[in-house]
């Protein structure tokens, strides 16, 4: 997404990183704004849902550690889990 000069200046003044903007964009709630624009809001509900999703992802990472997929073109041929990972 392109960022206007105005937004870049405000972002710097307010100490909002690009990572923070990405989190808001991916996980925020969309609402209509004046002039046909869209406002993306990251409130308490969005925060709690994102935390819950991240915790689930971390739990899944433990389960998939060592997992391997063998593919050929667009077809999964086999899957397995290597028990001897470092």
Secondary structure by P-SEA (a helix, b strand, c coil): ccccaaaaaaaaaacccaaaaaaaaacbbbbbccccbbbbbbcaaaaaaaaaaaaaaaaaaaaaccbbbbbccccccccccccccc
